[in-house]
Amino acid sequence: MLAQLDRITVNPNVCLGQPTIRGMRITVSFVLKLLASNLSVQEVLAAYPELEAEDIRQALNYAAWTVSDKIVGIPSA
């Protein structure tokens, strides 16, 4: 998995140690929030030209791996 996430970096001196894209001050969570707000990958790339499609793919992959290790109880309806 590590080689697949080589663009995700964690540095305690950048964005309070949150996972970022290639050490830039763009966090994985920010990219995910943009996508969750219904922006397309192409719209995110247009708004943030310093990002690349592979950055977004790895942010999604990182999030998937992160949440797969956590069990959250969801009440049934």
MIVOVO-234416 format. One record per residue: residue number from 0; x negated, y negated, z negated of N, C-alpha, C in turn. Coordinates in nm, 3 decimals, always signed. Example, Ala and Ser with C-alpha at 12.3 -4.5 7.8 and 13.67 -1.06 7.14 Angstrom:
<site><num>0</num><n_c1>-1.319</n_c1><n_c2>+0.569</n_c2><n_c3>-0.780</n_c3><ca_c1>-1.230</ca_c1><ca_c2>+0.450</ca_c2><ca_c3>-0.780</ca_c3><c_c1>-1.320</c_c1><c_c2>+0.330</c_c2><c_c3>-0.780</c_c3></site>
<site><num>1</num><n_c1>-1.285</n_c1><n_c2>+0.225</n_c2><n_c3>-0.708</n_c3><ca_c1>-1.367</ca_c1><ca_c2>+0.106</ca_c2><ca_c3>-0.714</ca_c3><c_c1>-1.290</c_c1><c_c2>-0.003</c_c2><c_c3>-0.787</c_c3></site>
END
This chain:
<site><num>0</num><n_c1>-0.081</n_c1><n_c2>+0.119</n_c2><n_c3>+0.000</n_c3><ca_c1>+0.000</ca_c1><ca_c2>+0.000</ca_c2><ca_c3>+0.000</ca_c3><c_c1>-0.086</c_c1><c_c2>-0.126</c_c2><c_c3>+0.000</c_c3></site>
<site><num>1</num><n_c1>-0.201</n_c1><n_c2>-0.123</n_c2><n_c3>-0.065</n_c3><ca_c1>-0.285</ca_c1><ca_c2>-0.242</ca_c2><ca_c3>-0.075</ca_c3><c_c1>-0.322</c_c1><c_c2>-0.302</c_c2><c_c3>+0.059</c_c3></site>
<site><num>2</num><n_c1>-0.363</n_c1><n_c2>-0.219</n_c2><n_c3>+0.154</n_c3><ca_c1>-0.402</ca_c1><ca_c2>-0.270</ca_c2><ca_c3>+0.285</ca_c3><c_c1>-0.284</c_c1><c_c2>-0.333</c_c2><c_c3>+0.355</c_c3></site>
<site><num>3</num><n_c1>-0.164</n_c1><n_c2>-0.286</n_c2><n_c3>+0.328</n_c3><ca_c1>-0.045</ca_c1><ca_c2>-0.341</ca_c2><ca_c3>+0.391</ca_c3><c_c1>-0.007</c_c1><c_c2>-0.476</c_c2><c_c3>+0.334</c_c3></site>
<site><num>4</num><n_c1>-0.063</n_c1><n_c2>-0.511</n_c2><n_c3>+0.220</n_c3><ca_c1>-0.031</ca_c1><ca_c2>-0.638</ca_c2><ca_c3>+0.154</ca_c3><c_c1>-0.154</c_c1><c_c2>-0.727</c_c2><c_c3>+0.140</c_c3></site>
<site><num>5</num><n_c1>-0.238</n_c1><n_c2>-0.726</n_c2><n_c3>+0.239</n_c3><ca_c1>-0.363</ca_c1><ca_c2>-0.802</ca_c2><ca_c3>+0.228</ca_c3><c_c1>-0.343</c_c1><c_c2>-0.952</c_c2><c_c3>+0.239</c_c3></site>
<site><num>6</num><n_c1>-0.224</n_c1><n_c2>-0.999</n_c2><n_c3>+0.273</n_c3><ca_c1>-0.196</ca_c1><ca_c2>-1.142</ca_c2><ca_c3>+0.281</ca_c3><c_c1>-0.133</c_c1><c_c2>-1.196</c_c2><c_c3>+0.153</c_c3></site>
<site><num>7</num><n_c1>-0.098</n_c1><n_c2>-1.109</n_c2><n_c3>+0.062</n_c3><ca_c1>-0.038</ca_c1><ca_c2>-1.150</ca_c2><ca_c3>-0.065</ca_c3><c_c1>-0.151</c_c1><c_c2>-1.163</c_c2><c_c3>-0.167</c_c3></site>
<site><num>8</num><n_c1>-0.164</n_c1><n_c2>-1.282</n_c2><n_c3>-0.224</n_c3><ca_c1>-0.272</ca_c1><ca_c2>-1.305</ca_c2><ca_c3>-0.319</ca_c3><c_c1>-0.216</c_c1><c_c2>-1.356</c_c2><c_c3>-0.452</c_c3></site>
<site><num>9</num><n_c1>-0.288</n_c1><n_c2>-1.324</n_c2><n_c3>-0.557</n_c3><ca_c1>-0.252</ca_c1><ca_c2>-1.372</ca_c2><ca_c3>-0.690</ca_c3><c_c1>-0.377</c_c1><c_c2>-1.435</c_c2><c_c3>-0.750</c_c3></site>
<site><num>10</num><n_c1>-0.366</n_c1><n_c2>-1.562</n_c2><n_c3>-0.781</n_c3><ca_c1>-0.477</ca_c1><ca_c2>-1.637</ca_c2><ca_c3>-0.839</ca_c3><c_c1>-0.419</c_c1><c_c2>-1.720</c_c2><c_c3>-0.953</c_c3></site>
<site><num>11</num><n_c1>-0.467</n_c1><n_c2>-1.702</n_c2><n_c3>-1.076</n_c3><ca_c1>-0.412</ca_c1><ca_c2>-1.776</ca_c2><ca_c3>-1.189</ca_c3><c_c1>-0.421</c_c1><c_c2>-1.927</c_c2><c_c3>-1.173</c_c3></site>
<site><num>12</num><n_c1>-0.507</n_c1><n_c2>-1.974</n_c2><n_c3>-1.085</n_c3><ca_c1>-0.524</ca_c1><ca_c2>-2.118</ca_c2><ca_c3>-1.064</ca_c3><c_c1>-0.439</c_c1><c_c2>-2.174</c_c2><c_c3>-0.950</c_c3></site>
<site><num>13</num><n_c1>-0.361</n_c1><n_c2>-2.089</n_c2><n_c3>-0.886</n_c3><ca_c1>-0.276</ca_c1><ca_c2>-2.133</ca_c2><ca_c3>-0.775</ca_c3><c_c1>-0.132</c_c1><c_c2>-2.096</c_c2><c_c3>-0.809</c_c3></site>
<site><num>14</num><n_c1>-0.045</n_c1><n_c2>-2.195</n_c2><n_c3>-0.813</n_c3><ca_c1>+0.099</ca_c1><ca_c2>-2.173</ca_c2><ca_c3>-0.839</ca_c3><c_c1>+0.124</c_c1><c_c2>-2.091</c_c2><c_c3>-0.965</c_c3></site>
<site><num>15</num><n_c1>+0.047</n_c1><n_c2>-2.121</n_c2><n_c3>-1.067</n_c3><ca_c1>+0.063</ca_c1><ca_c2>-2.056</ca_c2><ca_c3>-1.198</ca_c3><c_c1>+0.052</c_c1><c_c2>-1.905</c_c2><c_c3>-1.191</c_c3></site>
<site><num>16</num><n_c1>-0.025</n_c1><n_c2>-1.854</n_c2><n_c3>-1.096</n_c3><ca_c1>-0.048</ca_c1><ca_c2>-1.711</ca_c2><ca_c3>-1.086</ca_c3><c_c1>+0.062</c_c1><c_c2>-1.634</c_c2><c_c3>-1.014</c_c3></site>
<site><num>17</num><n_c1>+0.158</n_c1><n_c2>-1.705</n_c2><n_c3>-0.957</n_c3><ca_c1>+0.261</ca_c1><ca_c2>-1.636</ca_c2><ca_c3>-0.880</ca_c3><c_c1>+0.201</c_c1><c_c2>-1.580</c_c2><c_c3>-0.751</c_c3></site>
<site><num>18</num><n_c1>+0.256</n_c1><n_c2>-1.472</n_c2><n_c3>-0.699</n_c3><ca_c1>+0.206</ca_c1><ca_c2>-1.420</ca_c2><ca_c3>-0.571</ca_c3><c_c1>+0.229</c_c1><c_c2>-1.522</c_c2><c_c3>-0.460</c_c3></site>
<site><num>19</num><n_c1>+0.125</n_c1><n_c2>-1.549</n_c2><n_c3>-0.384</n_c3><ca_c1>+0.133</ca_c1><ca_c2>-1.647</ca_c2><ca_c3>-0.276</ca_c3><c_c1>+0.092</c_c1><c_c2>-1.583</c_c2><c_c3>-0.144</c_c3></site>
<site><num>20</num><n_c1>+0.117</n_c1><n_c2>-1.655</n_c2><n_c3>-0.038</n_c3><ca_c1>+0.079</ca_c1><ca_c2>-1.612</ca_c2><ca_c3>+0.095</ca_c3><c_c1>-0.060</c_c1><c_c2>-1.665</c_c2><c_c3>+0.125</c_c3></site>
<site><num>21</num><n_c1>-0.154</n_c1><n_c2>-1.575</n_c2><n_c3>+0.143</n_c3><ca_c1>-0.293</ca_c1><ca_c2>-1.607</ca_c2><ca_c3>+0.180</ca_c3><c_c1>-0.354</c_c1><c_c2>-1.720</c_c2><c_c3>+0.096</c_c3></site>
<site><num>22</num><n_c1>-0.319</n_c1><n_c2>-1.725</n_c2><n_c3>-0.031</n_c3><ca_c1>-0.378</ca_c1><ca_c2>-1.824</ca_c2><ca_c3>-0.120</ca_c3><c_c1>-0.326</c_c1><c_c2>-1.965</c_c2><c_c3>-0.101</c_c3></site>
<site><num>23</num><n_c1>-0.233</n_c1><n_c2>-1.982</n_c2><n_c3>-0.008</n_c3><ca_c1>-0.173</ca_c1><ca_c2>-2.114</ca_c2><ca_c3>+0.011</ca_c3><c_c1>-0.075</c_c1><c_c2>-2.140</c_c2><c_c3>-0.103</c_c3></site>
<site><num>24</num><n_c1>-0.028</n_c1><n_c2>-2.258</n_c2><n_c3>-0.112</n_c3><ca_c1>+0.069</ca_c1><ca_c2>-2.291</ca_c2><ca_c3>-0.217</ca_c3><c_c1>+0.211</c_c1><c_c2>-2.264</c_c2><c_c3>-0.169</c_c3></site>
<site><num>25</num><n_c1>+0.226</n_c1><n_c2>-2.155</n_c2><n_c3>-0.097</n_c3><ca_c1>+0.358</ca_c1><ca_c2>-2.107</ca_c2><ca_c3>-0.056</ca_c3><c_c1>+0.375</c_c1><c_c2>-1.971</c_c2><c_c3>-0.123</c_c3></site>
<site><num>26</num><n_c1>+0.469</n_c1><n_c2>-1.964</n_c2><n_c3>-0.216</n_c3><ca_c1>+0.486</ca_c1><ca_c2>-1.841</ca_c2><ca_c3>-0.291</ca_c3><c_c1>+0.574</c_c1><c_c2>-1.741</c_c2><c_c3>-0.216</c_c3></site>
<site><num>27</num><n_c1>+0.554</n_c1><n_c2>-1.616</n_c2><n_c3>-0.251</n_c3><ca_c1>+0.638</ca_c1><ca_c2>-1.510</ca_c2><ca_c3>-0.196</ca_c3><c_c1>+0.784</c_c1><c_c2>-1.539</c_c2><c_c3>-0.229</c_c3></site>
<site><num>28</num><n_c1>+0.811</n_c1><n_c2>-1.582</n_c2><n_c3>-0.351</n_c3><ca_c1>+0.950</ca_c1><ca_c2>-1.607</ca_c2><ca_c3>-0.391</ca_c3><c_c1>+1.010</c_c1><c_c2>-1.721</c_c2><c_c3>-0.309</c_c3></site>
<site><num>29</num><n_c1>+0.933</n_c1><n_c2>-1.821</n_c2><n_c3>-0.273</n_c3><ca_c1>+0.984</ca_c1><ca_c2>-1.931</ca_c2><ca_c3>-0.191</ca_c3><c_c1>+1.024</c_c1><c_c2>-1.879</c_c2><c_c3>-0.053</c_c3></site>
<site><num>30</num><n_c1>+0.940</n_c1><n_c2>-1.797</n_c2><n_c3>+0.006</n_c3><ca_c1>+0.971</ca_c1><ca_c2>-1.739</ca_c2><ca_c3>+0.137</ca_c3><c_c1>+1.098</c_c1><c_c2>-1.655</c_c2><c_c3>+0.128</c_c3></site>
<site><num>31</num><n_c1>+1.111</n_c1><n_c2>-1.575</n_c2><n_c3>+0.024</n_c3><ca_c1>+1.230</ca_c1><ca_c2>-1.493</ca_c2><ca_c3>+0.007</ca_c3><c_c1>+1.355</c_c1><c_c2>-1.579</c_c2><c_c3>-0.011</c_c3></site>
<site><num>32</num><n_c1>+1.343</n_c1><n_c2>-1.687</n_c2><n_c3>-0.084</n_c3><ca_c1>+1.458</ca_c1><ca_c2>-1.776</ca_c2><ca_c3>-0.103</ca_c3><c_c1>+1.499</c_c1><c_c2>-1.842</c_c2><c_c3>+0.029</c_c3></site>
<site><num>33</num><n_c1>+1.403</n_c1><n_c2>-1.876</n_c2><n_c3>+0.112</n_c3><ca_c1>+1.437</ca_c1><ca_c2>-1.932</ca_c2><ca_c3>+0.243</ca_c3><c_c1>+1.516</c_c1><c_c2>-1.830</c_c2><c_c3>+0.325</c_c3></site>
<site><num>34</num><n_c1>+1.470</n_c1><n_c2>-1.707</n_c2><n_c3>+0.326</n_c3><ca_c1>+1.539</ca_c1><ca_c2>-1.602</ca_c2><ca_c3>+0.402</ca_c3><c_c1>+1.676</c_c1><c_c2>-1.574</c_c2><c_c3>+0.341</c_c3></site>
<site><num>35</num><n_c1>+1.685</n_c1><n_c2>-1.574</n_c2><n_c3>+0.209</n_c3><ca_c1>+1.812</ca_c1><ca_c2>-1.548</ca_c2><ca_c3>+0.142</ca_c3><c_c1>+1.913</c_c1><c_c2>-1.660</c_c2><c_c3>+0.166</c_c3></site>
<site><num>36</num><n_c1>+1.864</n_c1><n_c2>-1.779</n_c2><n_c3>+0.196</n_c3><ca_c1>+1.955</ca_c1><ca_c2>-1.892</ca_c2><ca_c3>+0.222</ca_c3><c_c1>+2.002</c_c1><c_c2>-1.892</c_c2><c_c3>+0.367</c_c3></site>
<site><num>37</num><n_c1>+1.980</n_c1><n_c2>-1.781</n_c2><n_c3>+0.434</n_c3><ca_c1>+2.030</ca_c1><ca_c2>-1.757</ca_c2><ca_c3>+0.569</ca_c3><c_c1>+1.945</c_c1><c_c2>-1.821</c_c2><c_c3>+0.680</c_c3></site>
<site><num>38</num><n_c1>+1.823</n_c1><n_c2>-1.859</n_c2><n_c3>+0.649</n_c3><ca_c1>+1.732</ca_c1><ca_c2>-1.903</ca_c2><ca_c3>+0.756</ca_c3><c_c1>+1.675</c_c1><c_c2>-1.778</c_c2><c_c3>+0.823</c_c3></site>
<site><num>39</num><n_c1>+1.658</n_c1><n_c2>-1.785</n_c2><n_c3>+0.952</n_c3><ca_c1>+1.596</ca_c1><ca_c2>-1.674</ca_c2><ca_c3>+1.024</ca_c3><c_c1>+1.445</c_c1><c_c2>-1.680</c_c2><c_c3>+1.008</c_c3></site>
<site><num>40</num><n_c1>+1.380</n_c1><n_c2>-1.573</n_c2><n_c3>+1.042</n_c3><ca_c1>+1.233</ca_c1><ca_c2>-1.572</ca_c2><ca_c3>+1.040</ca_c3><c_c1>+1.180</c_c1><c_c2>-1.682</c_c2><c_c3>+1.131</c_c3></site>
<site><num>41</num><n_c1>+1.239</n_c1><n_c2>-1.696</n_c2><n_c3>+1.248</n_c3><ca_c1>+1.193</ca_c1><ca_c2>-1.799</ca_c2><ca_c3>+1.342</ca_c3><c_c1>+1.212</c_c1><c_c2>-1.939</c_c2><c_c3>+1.285</c_c3></site>
<site><num>42</num><n_c1>+1.321</n_c1><n_c2>-1.962</n_c2><n_c3>+1.213</n_c3><ca_c1>+1.344</ca_c1><ca_c2>-2.094</ca_c2><ca_c3>+1.152</ca_c3><c_c1>+1.242</c_c1><c_c2>-2.122</c_c2><c_c3>+1.042</c_c3></site>
<site><num>43</num><n_c1>+1.210</n_c1><n_c2>-2.020</n_c2><n_c3>+0.964</n_c3><ca_c1>+1.108</ca_c1><ca_c2>-2.037</ca_c2><ca_c3>+0.859</ca_c3><c_c1>+0.973</c_c1><c_c2>-2.068</c_c2><c_c3>+0.922</c_c3></site>
<site><num>44</num><n_c1>+0.939</n_c1><n_c2>-1.995</n_c2><n_c3>+1.027</n_c3><ca_c1>+0.811</ca_c1><ca_c2>-2.019</ca_c2><ca_c3>+1.095</ca_c3><c_c1>+0.806</c_c1><c_c2>-2.158</c_c2><c_c3>+1.157</c_c3></site>
<site><num>45</num><n_c1>+0.917</n_c1><n_c2>-2.205</n_c2><n_c3>+1.209</n_c3><ca_c1>+0.921</ca_c1><ca_c2>-2.339</ca_c2><ca_c3>+1.268</ca_c3><c_c1>+0.906</c_c1><c_c2>-2.448</c_c2><c_c3>+1.160</c_c3></site>
<site><num>46</num><n_c1>+0.968</n_c1><n_c2>-2.424</n_c2><n_c3>+1.045</n_c3><ca_c1>+0.962</ca_c1><ca_c2>-2.522</ca_c2><ca_c3>+0.936</ca_c3><c_c1>+0.827</c_c1><c_c2>-2.523</c_c2><c_c3>+0.866</c_c3></site>
<site><num>47</num><n_c1>+0.759</n_c1><n_c2>-2.408</n_c2><n_c3>+0.866</n_c3><ca_c1>+0.630</ca_c1><ca_c2>-2.393</ca_c2><ca_c3>+0.799</ca_c3><c_c1>+0.531</c_c1><c_c2>-2.331</c_c2><c_c3>+0.897</c_c3></site>
<site><num>48</num><n_c1>+0.476</n_c1><n_c2>-2.413</n_c2><n_c3>+0.987</n_c3><ca_c1>+0.390</ca_c1><ca_c2>-2.359</ca_c2><ca_c3>+1.093</ca_c3><c_c1>+0.262</c_c1><c_c2>-2.293</c_c2><c_c3>+1.044</c_c3></site>
<site><num>49</num><n_c1>+0.226</n_c1><n_c2>-2.315</n_c2><n_c3>+0.918</n_c3><ca_c1>+0.108</ca_c1><ca_c2>-2.249</ca_c2><ca_c3>+0.864</ca_c3><c_c1>+0.135</c_c1><c_c2>-2.101</c_c2><c_c3>+0.835</c_c3></site>
<site><num>50</num><n_c1>+0.263</n_c1><n_c2>-2.063</n_c2><n_c3>+0.831</n_c3><ca_c1>+0.299</ca_c1><ca_c2>-1.922</ca_c2><ca_c3>+0.812</ca_c3><c_c1>+0.298</c_c1><c_c2>-1.848</c_c2><c_c3>+0.944</c_c3></site>
<site><num>51</num><n_c1>+0.278</n_c1><n_c2>-1.718</n_c2><n_c3>+0.935</n_c3><ca_c1>+0.283</ca_c1><ca_c2>-1.630</ca_c2><ca_c3>+1.051</ca_c3><c_c1>+0.386</c_c1><c_c2>-1.521</c_c2><c_c3>+1.023</c_c3></site>
<site><num>52</num><n_c1>+0.435</n_c1><n_c2>-1.460</n_c2><n_c3>+1.128</n_c3><ca_c1>+0.536</ca_c1><ca_c2>-1.355</ca_c2><ca_c3>+1.113</ca_c3><c_c1>+0.489</c_c1><c_c2>-1.244</c_c2><c_c3>+1.019</c_c3></site>
<site><num>53</num><n_c1>+0.362</n_c1><n_c2>-1.209</n_c2><n_c3>+1.025</n_c3><ca_c1>+0.308</ca_c1><ca_c2>-1.105</ca_c2><ca_c3>+0.938</ca_c3><c_c1>+0.314</c_c1><c_c2>-1.147</c_c2><c_c3>+0.791</c_c3></site>
<site><num>54</num><n_c1>+0.301</n_c1><n_c2>-1.276</n_c2><n_c3>+0.763</n_c3><ca_c1>+0.314</ca_c1><ca_c2>-1.325</ca_c2><ca_c3>+0.625</ca_c3><c_c1>+0.453</c_c1><c_c2>-1.295</c_c2><c_c3>+0.571</c_c3></site>
<site><num>55</num><n_c1>+0.554</n_c1><n_c2>-1.320</n_c2><n_c3>+0.652</n_c3><ca_c1>+0.692</ca_c1><ca_c2>-1.297</ca_c2><ca_c3>+0.610</ca_c3><c_c1>+0.718</c_c1><c_c2>-1.148</c_c2><c_c3>+0.593</c_c3></site>
<site><num>56</num><n_c1>+0.668</n_c1><n_c2>-1.067</n_c2><n_c3>+0.685</n_c3><ca_c1>+0.686</ca_c1><ca_c2>-0.923</ca_c2><ca_c3>+0.674</ca_c3><c_c1>+0.624</c_c1><c_c2>-0.871</c_c2><c_c3>+0.545</c_c3></site>
<site><num>57</num><n_c1>+0.506</n_c1><n_c2>-0.920</n_c2><n_c3>+0.514</n_c3><ca_c1>+0.440</ca_c1><ca_c2>-0.874</ca_c2><ca_c3>+0.391</ca_c3><c_c1>+0.510</c_c1><c_c2>-0.926</c_c2><c_c3>+0.266</c_c3></site>
<site><num>58</num><n_c1>+0.567</n_c1><n_c2>-1.045</n_c2><n_c3>+0.271</n_c3><ca_c1>+0.643</ca_c1><ca_c2>-1.096</ca_c2><ca_c3>+0.156</ca_c3><c_c1>+0.763</c_c1><c_c2>-1.006</c_c2><c_c3>+0.130</c_c3></site>
<site><num>59</num><n_c1>+0.832</n_c1><n_c2>-0.966</n_c2><n_c3>+0.235</n_c3><ca_c1>+0.946</ca_c1><ca_c2>-0.875</ca_c2><ca_c3>+0.220</ca_c3><c_c1>+0.901</c_c1><c_c2>-0.739</c_c2><c_c3>+0.168</c_c3></site>
<site><num>60</num><n_c1>+0.791</n_c1><n_c2>-0.690</n_c2><n_c3>+0.220</n_c3><ca_c1>+0.738</ca_c1><ca_c2>-0.561</ca_c2><ca_c3>+0.176</ca_c3><c_c1>+0.698</c_c1><c_c2>-0.568</c_c2><c_c3>+0.028</c_c3></site>
<site><num>61</num><n_c1>+0.632</n_c1><n_c2>-0.676</n_c2><n_c3>-0.011</n_c3><ca_c1>+0.592</ca_c1><ca_c2>-0.695</ca_c2><ca_c3>-0.151</ca_c3><c_c1>+0.716</c_c1><c_c2>-0.695</c_c2><c_c3>-0.241</c_c3></site>
<site><num>62</num><n_c1>+0.819</n_c1><n_c2>-0.766</n_c2><n_c3>-0.201</n_c3><ca_c1>+0.941</ca_c1><ca_c2>-0.772</ca_c2><ca_c3>-0.281</ca_c3><c_c1>+1.005</c_c1><c_c2>-0.635</c_c2><c_c3>-0.292</c_c3></site>
<site><num>63</num><n_c1>+1.008</n_c1><n_c2>-0.561</n_c2><n_c3>-0.183</n_c3><ca_c1>+1.067</ca_c1><ca_c2>-0.427</ca_c2><ca_c3>-0.186</ca_c3><c_c1>+0.992</c_c1><c_c2>-0.336</c_c2><c_c3>-0.282</c_c3></site>
<site><num>64</num><n_c1>+0.860</n_c1><n_c2>-0.340</n_c2><n_c3>-0.279</n_c3><ca_c1>+0.781</ca_c1><ca_c2>-0.258</ca_c2><ca_c3>-0.370</ca_c3><c_c1>+0.798</c_c1><c_c2>-0.304</c_c2><c_c3>-0.514</c_c3></site>
<site><num>65</num><n_c1>+0.809</n_c1><n_c2>-0.432</n_c2><n_c3>-0.535</n_c3><ca_c1>+0.823</ca_c1><ca_c2>-0.485</ca_c2><ca_c3>-0.671</ca_c3><c_c1>+0.955</c_c1><c_c2>-0.441</c_c2><c_c3>-0.733</c_c3></site>
<site><num>66</num><n_c1>+1.064</n_c1><n_c2>-0.456</n_c2><n_c3>-0.662</n_c3><ca_c1>+1.193</ca_c1><ca_c2>-0.422</ca_c2><ca_c3>-0.720</ca_c3><c_c1>+1.217</c_c1><c_c2>-0.271</c_c2><c_c3>-0.725</c_c3></site>
<site><num>67</num><n_c1>+1.145</n_c1><n_c2>-0.195</n_c2><n_c3>-0.646</n_c3><ca_c1>+1.166</ca_c1><ca_c2>-0.050</ca_c2><ca_c3>-0.649</ca_c3><c_c1>+1.115</c_c1><c_c2>+0.011</c_c2><c_c3>-0.780</c_c3></site>
<site><num>68</num><n_c1>+1.033</n_c1><n_c2>-0.062</n_c2><n_c3>-0.853</n_c3><ca_c1>+0.982</ca_c1><ca_c2>-0.013</ca_c2><ca_c3>-0.979</ca_c3><c_c1>+1.069</c_c1><c_c2>-0.054</c_c2><c_c3>-1.098</c_c3></site>
<site><num>69</num><n_c1>+1.178</n_c1><n_c2>-0.126</n_c2><n_c3>-1.071</n_c3><ca_c1>+1.261</ca_c1><ca_c2>-0.175</ca_c2><ca_c3>-1.179</ca_c3><c_c1>+1.403</c_c1><c_c2>-0.120</c_c2><c_c3>-1.163</c_c3></site>
<site><num>70</num><n_c1>+1.460</n_c1><n_c2>-0.081</n_c2><n_c3>-1.273</n_c3><ca_c1>+1.598</ca_c1><ca_c2>-0.035</ca_c2><ca_c3>-1.273</ca_c3><c_c1>+1.681</c_c1><c_c2>-0.143</c_c2><c_c3>-1.343</c_c3></site>
<site><num>71</num><n_c1>+1.780</n_c1><n_c2>-0.193</n_c2><n_c3>-1.273</n_c3><ca_c1>+1.866</ca_c1><ca_c2>-0.296</ca_c2><ca_c3>-1.328</ca_c3><c_c1>+2.007</c_c1><c_c2>-0.240</c_c2><c_c3>-1.335</c_c3></site>
<site><num>72</num><n_c1>+2.065</n_c1><n_c2>-0.246</n_c2><n_c3>-1.452</n_c3><ca_c1>+2.202</ca_c1><ca_c2>-0.199</ca_c2><ca_c3>-1.468</ca_c3><c_c1>+2.301</c_c1><c_c2>-0.299</c_c2><c_c3>-1.409</c_c3></site>
<site><num>73</num><n_c1>+2.388</n_c1><n_c2>-0.249</n_c2><n_c3>-1.324</n_c3><ca_c1>+2.492</ca_c1><ca_c2>-0.333</ca_c2><ca_c3>-1.264</ca_c3><c_c1>+2.626</c_c1><c_c2>-0.276</c_c2><c_c3>-1.310</c_c3></site>
<site><num>74</num><n_c1>+2.706</n_c1><n_c2>-0.358</n_c2><n_c3>-1.376</n_c3><ca_c1>+2.833</ca_c1><ca_c2>-0.307</ca_c2><ca_c3>-1.427</ca_c3><c_c1>+2.924</c_c1><c_c2>-0.266</c_c2><c_c3>-1.312</c_c3></site>
<site><num>75</num><n_c1>+2.994</n_c1><n_c2>-0.155</n_c2><n_c3>-1.331</n_c3><ca_c1>+3.088</ca_c1><ca_c2>-0.111</ca_c2><ca_c3>-1.229</ca_c3><c_c1>+3.216</c_c1><c_c2>-0.192</c_c2><c_c3>-1.237</c_c3></site>
<site><num>76</num><n_c1>+3.281</n_c1><n_c2>-0.204</n_c2><n_c3>-1.127</n_c3><ca_c1>+3.404</ca_c1><ca_c2>-0.286</ca_c2><ca_c3>-1.121</ca_c3><c_c1>+3.523</c_c1><c_c2>-0.210</c_c2><c_c3>-1.174</c_c3></site>
END
